[in-house]
Amino acid sequence: MLAVVTAAAATVLLGAGFVHTSTRTPAATGVIAVETKLGFESAAAAGTGIVLPAGRILTNNHVIRGATVVQVHLPHTSRRFVARVLGYSPGADVAVLAVRSGQGLQAAPLGRSAGLQLGDPVRAVGNAGGTGSLTTTTGAVIGLGKSITASDDQGASEQLSGLIETSAPLRPGDSGGPLEDRLGRVIGVDTAASHGFVFSSSTGRGFAIPIDRALAVARQIEAGRSSATVHIGPTAFLGVQVARSANVSGGLVEAVVGGSPAARAGLGPGDVIVSLAGRPVASPNALVGVLLRLVPGQTVQVRWEDHQGSAHRGPITPVSGPPQ
């Protein structure tokens, strides 16, 4: 779960009202705090990361979603490093970060999620509350192969499936942290709600992505292999905020960032993007899908209709922007 550390941003707590205790823990091997700035939303947030071999950092995609600056913080120290997003998969809710030369980070001990059984004891380690100090909650595996639905503040939704359900509840800031077995090995990546990205659940429990699946996505990212589900490198940015409307088919422009590619192309609030780079745009989700295939700096054609229904067409050159 991502901790939003600005009063203006809303966080939905997956286990709200579920009474539990947590314990502050010494710096766990290979577990770090992740801090982000969401410049276009005037917000800041925090989550957790798991250090992989070679100094790469595994976390949730929703931890870095919309971030214009990403930093990693070694808990219980003053050491902070700027991180670069190597790639991410919105559908798998997995992202991989890199810091220069690994900065001497020690990798977390990795286990296997294959073979997990109901009742196995686990503990969740995370940056609860975004304080930079690690805490743990304990519990057991109470479900396997579970699904939850995530929706964003624009009405788009997606489903995460095949999750580990645990009685160790998660709190804001725990997202991206490890779910560990009784030997301290990482068997899952904790995931829950975030700023602008809400997971619907009434169980009051925690959910984690099986580590075997998360590592498969991470290896693809580290190898630089993009696909329909995995984005590698910088993200194309138009500078529009789109809204979902039952009465509009396409990308309904709600706001345009001043000086952005969209502003220079002539787009404005109330316009509806109907195609980009020759691909039809039938919804905000479709627009995001097209953007994830584009390369910043590459000029493409955009077609839109204004609020009077008049058609427009012109070139647009996306720049590098925050992850989706």
LOSE-253307 format. One line per field, with one value per residue: residue in three letters; residue number from 1; x, y, z of N, C-alpha, C in turn. Coordinates in steps of 0.02 Angstrom, whole numbers, plus 50000, padded with zeros to 5 digits. Atoms other than C-alpha are relative to their C-alpha. Layout:
! LOSE-253307
res <- (Ala ...) $
n <- (NUM ...) $
n.X <- (X ...) $
n.Y <- (Y ...) $
n.Z <- (Z ...) $
ca.X <- (X ...) $
ca.Y <- (Y ...) $
ca.Z <- (Z ...) $
c.X <- (X ...) $
c.Y <- (Y ...) $
c.Z <- (Z ...) $
//
This chain:
! LOSE-253307
res <- (Met Leu Ala Val Val Thr Ala Ala Ala Ala Thr Val Leu Leu Gly Ala Gly Phe Val His Thr Ser Thr Arg Thr Pro Ala Ala Thr Gly Val Ile Ala Val Glu Thr Lys Leu Gly Phe Glu Ser Ala Ala Ala Ala Gly Thr Gly Ile Val Leu Pro Ala Gly Arg Ile Leu Thr Asn Asn His Val Ile Arg Gly Ala Thr Val Val Gln Val His Leu Pro His Thr Ser Arg Arg Phe Val Ala Arg Val Leu Gly Tyr Ser Pro Gly Ala Asp Val Ala Val Leu Ala Val Arg Ser Gly Gln Gly Leu Gln Ala Ala Pro Leu Gly Arg Ser Ala Gly Leu Gln Leu Gly Asp Pro Val Arg Ala Val Gly Asn Ala Gly Gly Thr Gly Ser Leu Thr Thr Thr Thr Gly Ala Val Ile Gly Leu Gly Lys Ser Ile Thr Ala Ser Asp Asp Gln Gly Ala Ser Glu Gln Leu Ser Gly Leu Ile Glu Thr Ser Ala Pro Leu Arg Pro Gly Asp Ser Gly Gly Pro Leu Glu Asp Arg Leu Gly Arg Val Ile Gly Val Asp Thr Ala Ala Ser His Gly Phe Val Phe Ser Ser Ser Thr Gly Arg Gly Phe Ala Ile Pro Ile Asp Arg Ala Leu Ala Val Ala Arg Gln Ile Glu Ala Gly Arg Ser Ser Ala Thr Val His Ile Gly Pro Thr Ala Phe Leu Gly Val Gln Val Ala Arg Ser Ala Asn Val Ser Gly Gly Leu Val Glu Ala Val Val Gly Gly Ser Pro Ala Ala Arg Ala Gly Leu Gly Pro Gly Asp Val Ile Val Ser Leu Ala Gly Arg Pro Val Ala Ser Pro Asn Ala Leu Val Gly Val Leu Leu Arg Leu Val Pro Gly Gln Thr Val Gln Val Arg Trp Glu Asp His Gln Gly Ser Ala His Arg Gly Pro Ile Thr Pro Val Ser Gly Pro Pro Gln) $
n <- (1 2 3 4 5 6 7 8 9 10 11 12 13 14 15 16 17 18 19 20 21 22 23 24 25 26 27 28 29 30 31 32 33 34 35 36 37 38 39 40 41 42 43 44 45 46 47 48 49 50 51 52 53 54 55 56 57 58 59 60 61 62 63 64 65 66 67 68 69 70 71 72 73 74 75 76 77 78 79 80 81 82 83 84 85 86 87 88 89 90 91 92 93 94 95 96 97 98 99 100 101 102 103 104 105 106 107 108 109 110 111 112 113 114 115 116 117 118 119 120 121 122 123 124 125 126 127 128 129 130 131 132 133 134 135 136 137 138 139 140 141 142 143 144 145 146 147 148 149 150 151 152 153 154 155 156 157 158 159 160 161 162 163 164 165 166 167 168 169 170 171 172 173 174 175 176 177 178 179 180 181 182 183 184 185 186 187 188 189 190 191 192 193 194 195 196 197 198 199 200 201 202 203 204 205 206 207 208 209 210 211 212 213 214 215 216 217 218 219 220 221 222 223 224 225 226 227 228 229 230 231 232 233 234 235 236 237 238 239 240 241 242 243 244 245 246 247 248 249 250 251 252 253 254 255 256 257 258 259 260 261 262 263 264 265 266 267 268 269 270 271 272 273 274 275 276 277 278 279 280 281 282 283 284 285 286 287 288 289 290 291 292 293 294 295 296 297 298 299 300 301 302 303 304 305 306 307 308 309 310 311 312 313 314 315 316 317 318 319 320 321 322 323 324) $
n.X <- (50042 49962 50018 50001 49978 50025 50070 50046 50009 50039 49977 50050 49965 50031 50024 50026 50042 49976 49957 49940 49941 49941 49938 49944 49949 49936 49996 50000 49955 50029 50064 49988 50059 50005 50034 50014 50034 50046 49997 50059 50055 49978 50005 49943 50023 49947 50013 49944 49969 49961 49938 49983 49930 49976 50024 50065 50050 50066 50054 50063 50008 50039 49958 49965 50047 50008 49945 49952 49936 50000 49941 50001 49974 49981 50031 49958 49941 50015 49979 50053 49974 50049 50009 50025 50048 49978 50059 50055 50058 50061 50043 49971 49984 49929 49954 49930 49963 49927 49961 49934 49953 50029 49987 49982 50059 49997 50061 50042 50002 50060 50027 50044 50071 50026 49999 50032 50060 50041 49976 49928 49990 49967 49998 49995 49954 50012 49990 50068 50007 49951 49954 49931 49981 50035 50042 50023 50061 49995 50062 49994 50031 50070 50030 49954 50034 50053 50005 50028 50009 49974 50029 49966 50046 50031 50051 49973 49989 49966 50003 49940 50021 49948 49966 49998 50037 49971 50031 49956 50029 49955 50017 49969 49927 49976 49999 49934 49958 50000 50035 49947 50017 49975 49927 49981 49992 50055 50043 50050 49992 50061 50035 50065 50026 49953 50026 50032 50002 50034 50018 50062 50000 50032 49977 49956 49939 49949 49990 49932 49985 49951 49934 49980 50029 49970 49932 50003 50010 49939 49947 50015 49983 49927 49974 50020 50047 50067 50054 50065 50015 49941 49971 49929 49973 50041 50070 50023 50044 50033 50018 50072 50037 50062 50054 50044 50070 50043 50029 49946 49955 49935 49965 50028 49949 50026 49953 49939 49943 49973 49935 49991 50011 50071 50015 49970 50037 50064 50052 50024 50053 50061 49985 50000 49950 50031 49947 49932 49951 50036 50038 50061 50005 50070 50009 49938 49956 49971 49950 49941 49970 49962 49943 49949 49965 49964 49933 49995 49962 50022 50060 50054 50060 50056 50065 50046 50060 50011 50064 50053 50001 49956 49942 49935 49945 49936 49944 49987 49938 49999 49937 49996 50043 50004 50027 50072) $
n.Y <- (49941 49939 49948 49932 49958 49932 49999 49991 50063 50048 50069 50047 50052 50064 50032 49950 50026 50066 49988 50041 49967 50007 49995 49969 50051 49975 49998 50067 50007 49992 49965 49928 49956 49965 49936 49972 49936 50000 49929 49975 50003 49963 50048 50043 50065 50045 50072 50043 50036 50059 49997 50061 50001 49947 49936 49982 49996 50024 49968 50000 49947 49944 49959 49949 49974 49928 49967 49961 50012 50059 50008 50055 49979 50055 49989 49988 49962 49939 50012 49998 50000 49993 50063 49997 50053 50040 50024 50017 50034 49982 50057 50043 49955 50010 49952 50009 49938 50006 49943 50001 50050 50039 49963 50045 50028 50072 50032 50037 50073 50018 50067 50022 50000 50067 50045 49971 50035 49965 50007 49984 49935 49948 49932 49947 49947 49942 49931 49980 49929 49960 49968 50019 50053 50061 50034 50064 50031 50072 50035 50064 50004 50021 50008 50003 49989 49951 49944 49937 49951 49934 49947 49937 49944 49982 50049 50060 50054 50060 50052 50039 50068 50046 49970 50032 49964 50013 49966 49944 49943 49950 49931 49954 50002 50069 50024 50012 50033 50073 50048 50047 50063 50003 49996 49933 49997 49964 50044 49959 49927 49973 49952 49980 49938 49945 49936 50001 50068 50032 50071 50014 50061 49989 50053 49977 50039 49976 50038 49995 50031 50054 49977 50032 49961 49933 50005 50013 49935 49961 50023 49974 49929 49993 50020 49949 50028 49971 50042 49969 49993 49972 49939 49990 49934 49941 50002 49943 49956 49949 49942 49993 50039 50022 50021 50052 49978 50050 49971 49982 50053 49971 49971 49934 49959 49961 49945 50003 49968 49945 50010 50071 50018 49992 49929 49975 50028 49966 50033 49963 50033 50012 50037 50073 50033 50059 50045 49977 50042 50044 50050 49971 49989 50005 49991 49981 50058 50008 49947 50022 50055 49973 49963 50047 50026 49946 49980 49927 49968 50023 49964 50042 49962 50004 49977 49985 49960 49950 50006 49988 50057 49991 50044 49969 50048 49967 50036 49990 50033 50012 49995 50049 49981 50048 50067 50008) $
n.Z <- (50000 50007 49952 50027 49946 50007 49977 50056 50036 49962 49997 49975 49964 50014 49940 49955 49947 49979 49943 50002 49975 50041 49961 50036 50009 50024 50073 50028 50057 50067 50001 49998 50009 50064 49992 50066 50008 50056 50015 50034 49953 49941 49946 49987 49975 49978 50001 49979 50054 49984 50039 50037 50018 50044 49975 50025 49946 50019 49963 50037 50050 49975 49956 50040 50049 49997 49965 50039 49967 49957 49959 49953 49935 49957 49935 49941 50019 50038 50070 50051 50068 50054 50037 50069 50014 50058 50035 49956 50028 49963 49990 49948 49944 49985 50029 49981 49996 49997 49975 50030 49976 49945 49938 49946 49968 49988 50026 49953 50012 50037 49995 50054 49982 50017 49942 49941 49978 49951 49932 49994 49967 50041 49973 50049 49980 50042 49979 49979 49984 50036 49953 50014 49954 50017 49951 50023 49974 50009 50013 50035 50066 49992 50066 50058 50064 49989 50046 49976 50053 49987 50041 49988 49990 50064 50013 50032 49952 50022 49950 49984 49983 49978 49943 49934 49949 49935 49944 49980 50035 50028 49987 50048 49999 50005 50070 50029 49950 50004 49958 49986 49967 49931 50002 50022 50072 50033 50039 50032 50000 49971 50043 49974 50029 50008 50020 50065 50027 49943 50006 49965 49960 49935 49955 49948 50001 50045 50061 50026 50064 49991 50020 50063 50054 50000 50025 50072 50031 49987 50046 50067 49998 49998 50065 50048 50049 49995 50026 49992 49929 49964 50030 49985 50010 49989 50022 50040 49962 50041 49959 49993 49950 50033 49955 50027 50005 50031 50061 50047 50021 50015 49943 49985 49968 49944 49988 50040 49967 50039 50032 50015 50070 50017 50004 50062 50056 50004 49961 49942 49961 50036 50061 49993 50042 50031 50023 49988 50035 50045 49963 49973 49928 49982 49928 49966 49999 50067 50009 49962 50037 50056 49974 49978 50059 50033 49978 49992 50052 50065 50021 50027 50016 49953 50025 49946 50015 49949 49967 50049 50044 50058 50000 50006 50007 50002 49971 49929 49982 49928 49963 49946 49944 49945 50015 49997) $
ca.X <- (50000 50065 50068 50016 50104 50010 49843 49770 49787 49668 49723 49604 49663 49632 49613 49527 49451 49545 49625 49806 49976 50139 50318 50460 50600 50786 50838 50792 50914 50870 50716 50714 50592 50534 50487 50405 50352 50199 50237 50081 49970 50066 50081 50212 50200 50297 50308 50434 50557 50649 50832 50873 51046 51148 51063 50899 50744 50579 50420 50238 50198 50070 50207 50293 50138 50131 50298 50406 50545 50586 50707 50756 50796 50894 50790 50866 50997 51007 51060 50947 50976 50885 50814 50777 50625 50691 50519 50351 50196 50030 49937 50056 50080 50269 50406 50596 50706 50893 51013 51187 51306 51185 51253 51313 51138 51126 51003 50858 50853 50732 50620 50491 50304 50276 50228 50149 50010 49866 49919 50102 50164 50216 50266 50247 50388 50359 50376 50209 50153 50296 50407 50563 50570 50525 50383 50316 50148 50130 50000 49973 49929 49739 49710 49797 49753 49647 49588 49557 49498 49589 49509 49585 49514 49470 49355 49471 49490 49595 49606 49754 49739 49835 49874 49924 49800 49866 49800 49950 49863 49945 49952 49992 50177 50188 50160 50310 50379 50416 50300 50421 50414 50466 50649 50645 50644 50539 50391 50282 50273 50145 50012 49858 49782 49869 49845 49720 49725 49603 49589 49414 49409 49306 49409 49525 49670 49831 49873 50040 50101 50188 50375 50397 50280 50353 50530 50480 50418 50573 50689 50599 50619 50803 50829 50748 50614 50458 50291 50106 50109 50283 50345 50532 50615 50543 50355 50280 50186 50058 50012 49826 49714 49573 49405 49291 49115 48974 48918 49087 49185 49368 49487 49389 49515 49480 49637 49795 49966 50029 50173 50148 50146 49955 49947 50066 49962 49807 49712 49605 49479 49322 49409 49399 49551 49490 49655 49841 49984 49856 49776 49595 49563 49396 49427 49553 49622 49649 49742 49859 49887 49941 50054 50145 50193 50262 50439 50465 50528 50445 50317 50149 49979 49836 49653 49524 49353 49315 49162 49063 49101 49223 49365 49548 49712 49894 50068 50113 50282 50269 50404 50464 50341 50290 50255 50076) $
ca.Y <- (50000 50171 50304 50476 50606 50760 50812 50848 50669 50531 50359 50213 50088 49909 49849 50001 49959 49793 49796 49737 49776 49804 49796 49911 49804 49833 49868 49708 49643 49708 49809 49996 50141 50219 50403 50488 50660 50675 50842 50855 50818 50925 50772 50659 50477 50332 50144 50003 49911 49745 49745 49616 49557 49688 49825 49827 49867 49776 49867 49887 49984 50085 50144 50239 50275 50461 50496 50636 50601 50434 50415 50265 50283 50160 50141 50202 50302 50469 50388 50430 50398 50455 50303 50276 50176 50037 49973 49920 49817 49898 49734 49638 49788 49764 49892 49886 50032 50061 50171 50215 50068 49988 50107 49956 49893 49718 49601 49524 49334 49265 49115 49028 49055 48886 48761 48885 48809 48877 48908 48943 49081 49245 49421 49581 49709 49886 50073 50091 50272 50327 50364 50282 50159 49978 49891 49715 49630 49443 49319 49165 49120 49112 49109 49069 49120 49267 49412 49595 49739 49905 50066 50238 50412 50422 50271 50146 49976 49819 49655 49575 49387 49240 49335 49269 49319 49336 49381 49498 49663 49800 49985 50140 50132 49941 49922 49847 49772 49588 49454 49336 49155 49094 49090 49272 49232 49339 49240 49385 49571 49660 49756 49853 50027 50186 50369 50375 50186 50091 49903 49849 49724 49704 49567 49675 49564 49586 49530 49494 49455 49284 49313 49186 49288 49457 49398 49335 49510 49589 49481 49534 49716 49695 49611 49762 49658 49763 49680 49715 49701 49768 49945 49978 50146 50322 50346 50454 50604 50714 50827 50791 50735 50629 50590 50442 50481 50360 50479 50499 50371 50418 50513 50660 50796 50869 50975 51016 51054 51223 51213 51025 50933 50931 51118 51151 51038 51142 51023 51097 51049 50973 50900 50712 50617 50486 50417 50430 50365 50287 50185 50214 50283 50224 50254 50323 50146 50136 50302 50238 50080 50181 50294 50144 50093 50264 50329 50503 50621 50527 50633 50549 50604 50643 50660 50742 50821 50984 51015 51068 50904 50976 50859 50907 50822 50866 50811 50790 50746 50665 50702 50594 50592 50496 50308 50254) $
ca.Z <- (50000 49954 50089 50027 50130 50076 50149 49978 49916 49968 50025 50047 50176 50126 50305 50379 50546 50561 50733 50730 50800 50711 50772 50724 50658 50632 50453 50362 50233 50061 50110 50076 50079 49915 49910 49761 49706 49594 49516 49408 49558 49685 49797 49875 49924 49997 49978 49997 49886 49883 49829 49695 49642 49548 49650 49555 49659 49644 49693 49642 49483 49579 49698 49556 49452 49410 49494 49424 49550 49633 49778 49883 50067 50172 50331 50494 50398 50309 50144 49998 49813 49657 49567 49383 49326 49212 49167 49233 49204 49254 49233 49346 49463 49455 49427 49431 49484 49469 49565 49506 49526 49649 49783 49882 49917 49991 49906 50000 50024 49896 49919 49810 49807 49725 49858 49978 50080 50182 50360 50320 50438 50355 50399 50299 50309 50250 50265 50356 50364 50252 50401 50329 50474 50441 50532 50522 50540 50558 50504 50397 50219 50213 50026 49860 49683 49743 49635 49677 49567 49558 49498 49474 49498 49313 49323 49237 49319 49307 49398 49486 49499 49570 49730 49901 50035 50211 50382 50403 50362 50259 50292 50187 50141 50140 49952 49864 50025 50053 50117 50202 50256 50429 50372 50316 50130 50012 49946 49890 49851 49960 49863 49913 49889 49834 49800 49657 49637 49747 49771 49816 49957 50114 50194 50297 50246 50149 49972 49890 49715 49715 49705 49564 49454 49506 49469 49297 49254 49334 49229 49071 49121 49163 48994 48909 48823 48798 48761 48762 48952 48997 48963 48955 48981 48979 48959 48823 48893 48804 48949 48956 49097 49028 49108 49086 49027 48987 48850 48764 48664 48664 48774 48845 48887 49058 49076 48977 49054 48997 48873 48850 48683 48689 48720 48574 48462 48500 48615 48752 48887 48814 48661 48632 48568 48444 48378 48413 48306 48188 48327 48379 48553 48619 48805 48930 48948 48760 48762 48898 48797 48646 48749 48821 48643 48595 48609 48683 48549 48407 48312 48277 48216 48336 48287 48398 48398 48485 48594 48441 48352 48225 48176 48194 48151 48175 48228 48411 48487 48660 48788 48932 49075 49231 49229 49200) $
c.X <- (50044 49976 50004 50015 49985 49926 49951 49985 49966 50031 49945 50037 49964 49970 49972 49954 50021 50051 50061 50056 50057 50061 50052 50057 50065 50001 50005 50044 49962 49932 50013 49935 50005 49960 49991 49969 49957 49989 49937 49938 50015 49994 50067 49974 50058 49977 50063 50029 50041 50061 50014 50076 50017 49971 49936 49950 49932 49948 49935 50001 49963 50038 50032 49954 49990 50057 50044 50070 49992 50066 49993 50038 50017 49973 50052 50067 49978 50015 49939 50033 49943 49998 49971 49952 50023 49941 49947 49945 49938 49956 50024 50013 50072 50040 50070 50036 50075 50029 50071 50046 49974 50010 50014 49941 50007 49934 49963 50004 49935 49980 49960 49928 49967 50004 49971 49936 49961 50025 50073 50008 50038 50005 50009 50044 49988 50012 49933 49999 50049 50050 50073 50027 49958 49959 49979 49932 50005 49932 50014 49969 49929 49965 50053 49959 49943 50003 49972 49997 50026 49966 50036 49949 49970 49949 50024 50011 50038 50001 50069 49976 50059 50037 50000 49960 50027 49963 50045 49976 50053 49976 50032 50076 50028 50005 50071 50047 49994 49949 50049 49974 50033 50076 50024 50011 49939 49960 49944 50016 49933 49968 49932 49981 50054 49963 49971 49992 49975 49985 49938 50004 49968 50025 50042 50065 50052 50005 50071 50004 50050 50068 50023 49974 50033 50070 50002 49991 50063 50056 49988 50018 50075 50033 49982 49952 49930 49950 49935 49984 50056 50027 50072 50019 49952 49930 49981 49946 49972 49985 49925 49975 49934 49950 49959 49928 49960 49972 50051 50042 50065 50032 49977 50051 49968 50044 50062 50056 50028 50069 50014 49991 49927 49982 50028 49963 49931 49943 49981 49946 49936 50010 50000 50051 49970 50052 50068 50047 49965 49960 49938 50003 49926 49986 50065 50050 50035 50054 50064 50036 50041 50062 50056 50040 50042 50068 50002 50046 49981 49934 49949 49941 49947 49938 49954 49940 49992 49929 49940 49995 50042 50062 50065 50054 50065 50055 50007 50063 50002 50070 50000 49958 49997 49973 49925 49980) $
c.Y <- (50062 50052 50068 50047 50073 50000 50003 49935 49949 49931 49957 49942 49935 49969 50049 49969 49932 50011 49953 50039 49988 50012 50034 49950 50033 49997 49929 49998 50009 50033 50074 50038 50033 50063 50031 50069 49995 50072 50027 49997 50038 49956 49964 49936 49957 49928 49963 49966 49942 50000 49931 49999 50054 50068 50024 49998 49982 50034 49992 50055 50059 50043 50057 50031 50075 50038 50039 49996 49938 49997 49936 50021 49938 50012 50007 50034 50063 49991 49997 50004 50011 49935 50014 49941 49964 49979 49979 49964 50020 49940 49953 50038 49989 50054 49984 50067 49985 50062 49991 49950 49959 50031 49953 49968 49924 49968 49963 49925 49981 49928 49982 50004 49934 49955 50030 49964 50043 49985 50014 50068 50049 50064 50049 50055 50060 50066 50030 50073 50045 50034 49987 49948 49938 49973 49934 49984 49926 49969 49933 50006 49974 49991 50000 50010 50049 50056 50061 50048 50068 50050 50065 50056 50025 49947 49937 49947 49942 49951 49968 49932 49958 50023 49954 50044 49980 50038 50054 50062 50050 50069 50045 50001 49930 49974 49994 49965 49924 49967 49943 49936 49998 50003 50069 50007 50032 49951 50038 50073 50029 50051 50014 50066 50054 50065 49995 49931 49955 49927 49987 49934 50016 49950 50025 49960 50032 49955 50011 49965 49944 50020 49967 50040 50069 49998 49986 50066 50042 49979 50025 50073 50009 49982 50051 49976 50029 49952 50037 50013 50032 50060 50008 50072 50057 49993 50062 50040 50054 50063 50012 49959 49981 49975 49946 50026 49947 50025 50016 49939 50031 50026 50072 50041 50043 50060 49989 50037 50054 49985 49927 49986 50009 50073 50029 49974 50032 49967 50042 49962 49994 49965 49925 49971 49936 49952 50032 49951 49948 49946 50032 50005 50000 50014 50025 49942 49990 50052 49982 49944 50024 50036 49954 49970 50053 50013 50075 50030 49981 50034 49952 50046 49990 50028 50011 50038 50051 49994 50014 49943 50007 49958 50039 49945 50039 49959 50016 49959 49990 50009 49946 50025 49945 49932 49998 49950) $
c.Z <- (50000 50050 49966 50057 49989 50016 49942 49964 50044 49997 50028 50031 49991 50063 50051 50051 50025 50055 49996 50030 49953 50044 49958 50000 49980 49923 49973 49938 49935 49997 50009 49993 49931 50009 49930 50006 49937 49979 49968 50045 50064 50063 50008 50031 50019 49997 50022 49939 50025 49955 49969 49988 49949 50019 49969 50057 49973 50043 49960 49947 50030 50050 49961 49947 50008 50030 49951 50030 50044 50038 50042 50062 50040 50070 50056 49983 49965 49926 49954 49931 49951 49961 49931 49990 49936 49957 50049 49961 50040 50016 50054 50064 50025 49966 50025 49995 49999 50031 49975 50035 50059 50068 50059 50036 50005 49980 50055 49985 49967 50010 49939 50024 49980 50061 50063 50017 50050 50069 50009 50034 49955 50041 49943 50028 49954 50034 50021 50020 49964 50044 49984 50048 49986 50058 49971 50029 49985 49989 49967 49931 50009 49933 49946 49937 50005 49949 50035 49940 50022 49954 50015 50003 49935 49979 49964 50054 49968 50057 50008 50023 50022 50061 50061 50047 50068 50054 50029 49962 49977 50017 49947 50008 49993 49929 49974 50048 49996 50047 50009 50032 50069 50003 49976 49926 49968 49958 49966 50004 50022 49953 50029 49968 49995 49987 49929 49969 50055 49984 50042 50036 50067 50051 50058 50004 49955 49940 49975 49933 50012 49973 49935 49941 49995 49971 49925 49962 50008 49953 49929 49995 49998 49934 49946 49947 50011 49969 50008 50073 50039 49961 50024 49987 50011 49971 49960 50037 49954 50039 50004 50059 49968 50052 49965 50001 49963 49934 49946 49985 49978 50063 50011 50040 50054 50015 49957 50038 49954 49972 49981 49926 49979 49992 49934 49938 49992 50037 50060 50037 49959 49934 50015 49951 49973 49970 50014 49967 49956 50035 50030 50076 50018 50073 50029 50004 49934 49987 50036 49963 49941 50024 50021 49942 49966 50030 50008 49947 49930 49982 49969 49986 50055 49966 50059 49974 50056 50028 49955 49949 49938 50006 49989 49995 49997 50031 50075 50017 50076 50029 50054 50059 50053 49978 50007 50054) $
//
